[in-house]
Amino acid sequence: MAYRVNEIFYSLQGEGFFTGTPAVFLRFSGCNLKCDFCDTDHSGNRIMDLPDLLKELTGYPSRHLVITGGEPSLQLDDRLVDMLHDAGFYIQVETNGTGPLPEDVDWVTCSPKGDTTAVLRRIDELKVVYLGQDVEEIASRHNAFHYFLQPCSGENIPETVAYIMSHPHWRLSLQTHKLINIQ
């Protein structure tokens, strides 16, 4: 099996529940949505097979792996998940929720876009990019354990904070990697 990989890098998780956790990032190329605020360049990718992926991913000291994209559900499969678990990885997936994921993923971060409803069986954290939309309606369509609001590209922090202060079941997620200027 071959995978279209946008990039692999090592950094700190900058958003959501695991903020500050050293992690290896596997960013797949390709997405089924075209969000205006997406920060992934989908124009280029490299094709990697399982042995090549494993070799590169295990070259970093952390075994916390964040699989993102693009949209991971378009490529992530049981075979890759099994191989990663066998190599000792804890697998966190960041998805828009529009496609199913393998059952054995350890943590699911769902960041729905537009009026989509997740087709996922489990959502550990719901992360909504706040644009002033009705986030309670979004939350009602996505049963999660943790709820995060994230300012859109850091442009609407006061509005996001005000909303959270009035609705304390939400938590703030900042793109701390951008604030401290790391990848």
N, C-alpha and C positions, 0 to 999 in steps of 0.2 A: 504494500500500500504506500502511496506517495501523498505527501501533504504540501499544500501551498503555504509557505511561511513568509510572513512579512518581515519579522525580525525575532531574534532571541537576545535577551540582555539580562543583566543582573542589577538589581536596584532595591530600594525599599518600596513596599506597597504604599502608595500615596493616598488611597481612598478607602472609605468604609471601615468595616469591623477590624480588619487586619492592618490598619494604618501603622506604619513604622516597622513592619515585619520585613526582614531581609527575604527577598524572593527572586526566583528565576522567572522571567516572563517569556512565554511563548505566544507571540502574536501571529495568529493566522491571517491570511489575506483573503479578502472577499466578504461581502455582507449582502444580506437581502433587503436592507433598508438604506436609505440615503439621507442621513441626518445632516442638517446644515452645520451643526457644531462639532461634527466628528473630527478628531485630531489624528486619524490614521490615514496615511497615504496608501491607497490600494493599487497604485499604478504599477508597482513592482513586487516581485516575490521570487523566492527560490523554491525549487521542488526538493523535498527531503524525504528519504525513506526512514523506516523505524530505526535501523542501526545508526544512521547519521544523526537523527534527532536525539537518541539516547546518549551518544558520545558527546554531543555539544551540551546538552542539558546537565549531564553529570559532571561537567567541568567546573561547576560553581559549588561553593561550600554549603549553600542552603538547599534543603529538600522541600521547601515550600514553593510550589509551582503555581503561577497564575497563568491560566490559559485564557486568552482574550482575542480580540480581533480588531476589526471585522467581527464576524459572527462565528464563534467556535462550533455551534451545533451543526454547521454545514460540513464540518470535517471530522470532529472528534468522534472516535468510535471505541468500542469495547477493547479491541486489540491494543490500541495506544494506551488506554487507561490501565489495562492489566500490566503492560510493560513498565509504565511509570510507577505503579504501585510496587512491582517487583524490585524496582531500583530504589525504593524507599521514599518516594515523593508523596507529599500531602497535596492533593489536587484541588485547587480553587478555580472555578470557572466563572468568568464574567460574560454574561449573555444578555441579549435583548429578550430572551424567553420565547421566541416564536418557533423554535424547533426543539425536539426532544433531545435529551442528553443521556449518555450512558448512566446506568443506575449507580455505579460504584464511585461516582465523583464524590469527593469528601465535603465540599462546600460550594453552594450555588449562590452567586450574586446575580440577581436579575435587575437589569436596568431597562425597563420597558420604554418604548418610544411611541409617541402618538397615541392612538386609541387601541393599540394592540393589547391582547390579553395573553398572558403566558400559558403555554401548553405543558409546563413543567409539573412533575409530581411533587417536587419539594423545592422551596425557596428558603434559603437560610437568611439572606438579607435582600431587601428590596431597596434599591438605590435609584432615586428619582432625580433627574436633572431638573431643577426648579426654574420654571419660566412664568410663574404666576398661575399655572393651570390648577384645576381641581385635583389636588393630590389625594384627597380622601376618597374620591371616586376611583382613582387609580389603585389605591391601597385596597379598596373593597374587592377589586378583581384579582388581587394577588395575595394569597395567604402566605405570610412570611413570619419568621421569628424576630427579625430586627428590621427597623425602618429608618432609612437615611435620606435626607434631602441634601442636594449638592447644588450650590450656585452654578449657573451656567458660565463657564470660563472665568469664574471669579468676578463677574460683572455685576451681579445683583446680591451681594452678600448681605446688606442691611435688610432687604426684603425677605431673604431666606431665613435669617436669624429671627426676624419679627414673627414669621409664620411659625417657626419651631417654638418660640417662647409662648405663643398662644395655643400650640398643639404639642404638648410635651411628650407625646408618644413617638415623635420623630426625633432623630439625632442629626447633628450637623456632620456632613462629610465635605472636607475641603480637598482640593487637589494639592496636597502638601508637597508632592514632588515638584510641582511647578513653583510653589512658594519658596522652596529652598534650592531651586534651580538644579535638579537632578533629573535623569531620565525616568 
